[in-house]
Amino acid sequence: MPEFSQFGKILIIIGLVVAGVGLILIAGDKIPWLGRLPGDIFVKGKKGSFYFPITTCLIVSALLSFIFYLFRHK
């Protein structure tokens, strides 16, 4: 039976992550600096544009790593 207990914890964590991503997507318009940080790459040409938010990705990755570190070491 311990396998079901572990599986339940994993499902709860996945649910919290999905809910967190949903909240970020909903609140994304209300955070004007998100995606427009120094270091984010934006190139506009005649036929199109290219956008890669590298700095934003690094910050989000660091925050998620810290959150997962807290969950793992409790």
Secondary structure, 3 states (H helix, E strand, C coil): CHHHHHHHHHHHHHHHHHHHHHHHHHHHHHCCCCCCCCCCEEEECCCCEEEECHHHHHHHHHHHHHHHHHHHCC
